[in-house]
Amino acid sequence: MSRRPGATAPTAEGAWAALATVRGRQDPYPLYEAIRSEGQAVRIGPGKLVVVGYEECDRALRDTRLHVQDAARYDAGTPGWREHSSLRAFTSSMLYSNPPDHTRLRTVAGFAFTPPRIRELRSAIEEMTERLLDRMAALGTAGSAVDLIAEFASRLPVAVISTMLGFPEQDQVWFREMASAIAVSTDGFRDAAALERADRAMDEMTAYFAHLADRRRRDPHDDLVTHLVRTHDDDPERLGHDELMGTLMVLLTAGFETTSFLIGHGALLALEQPVLAERLRTEPDFVTGYVEEILRFEPPVHVTSRWAAADTELAGTAVPAGTRLTLILAAANRDARRFADPGRFDPDRSGNRPLSFGAGGHFCLGAPLARLEAQIALPRLFARFPGLAATEPPLYRDRWVVRGLDTFPVAVTA
Ligand code: HEM
């Protein structure tokens, strides 16, 4: 790591390099501050801008001249990417598309994620939560440790999205394994073996989706898969075959680990400060601010990227066409110009609007759903297990883009 002579903090360039290491990823926040010490948008290497400021990230996300990496862009800059099915499938989804395709793809699925539609799911999510808590109680009866992530935080999001899409319940454990393997493809090209596993998982999932789509053609249900298959069959111009697969894939995977990490962090922070657990149990309105502050303080998505399709500028810095921008949302959420005392976890913070779900055209489609799941799961968890306690320190998954707890063993002594 390169350091300035006599200084203890790395340079922005050194901090950037450290983010690619296991050690750097374990605690990236000091590295974000090292980048910030050289500016809110720092040029690192030719044609590369790393953005850590809140206002700068917000503006970049809303700037229509800054595009997401789509298939054409991969073709131009990443030879061989089409050999990886895990990358190919995502480029047929809204997340990796720019207008006009993006607008079309987002509209096709968007109707199911509006705040009123999501509010209708409340009682179903409450029931799923209770069932999972029953299961945790059964697993922990003999005093044995239960992994909060594997048994609760990751099961709830998969159960919820599977129900919306219309996936059979018995396939959910398999989905979690596949979705975890696939998620690596969004974390860059660093690990060739992991990318290969992601490709294999993607192939299996695509075959599964194709089979399910055929079943729904023959036997339609009142679910999102049936709706999407019908949209494709009625008008393939509106939703092509690969786009149907890409949409299913992104809906299943985008909200799984992210929401699981949100719930995992929410549980960890409340166990570290028991007063928070007590407030979750006793103050019904407390959870709204609590979830927003977890999102700010420990966002499940640390970083996203854009590239400049045309010349633009960002807070006075010229951004020539072709520049690649890395937008560190987790650093923006700790920008002292926007958040007072940003390193302090404060669920009573007013005007808390973190960038954890992005902003602009690609603003997270599932934000109302993720919020609702966490708002239900966390108070229920602490109400059901007032004696909840960590039996070992949690372990972070070694990833940077989507970051959170891999395992968190707890005792559920009621
Ligand atoms: C705490 C949980 C979640 C976090 C932190 C999160 C974060 C994000 C972020 C930052 C983006 C924007 C990426 C960008 O602009 O480059 C995004 C997009 C997206 N998210 Fe989420 N997400 C979460 C949960 C969900 C859930 C539950 C779903 C759906 C089931 C979902 C579906 C999507 C989709 C479809 C997009 C793409 C939107 C578009 O490109 O127009 N997310 N998410």
Residues whose N, C-alpha, C, O or C-beta is under 5 A from the ligand:
A	BS01	HEM	M94 L95 R106 I161 V250 L251 A254 G255 T258 T259 L262 P300 V301 T304 S305 L355 S356 F357 G358 G361 H362 F363 C364 L365 G366 A367 L369 A370
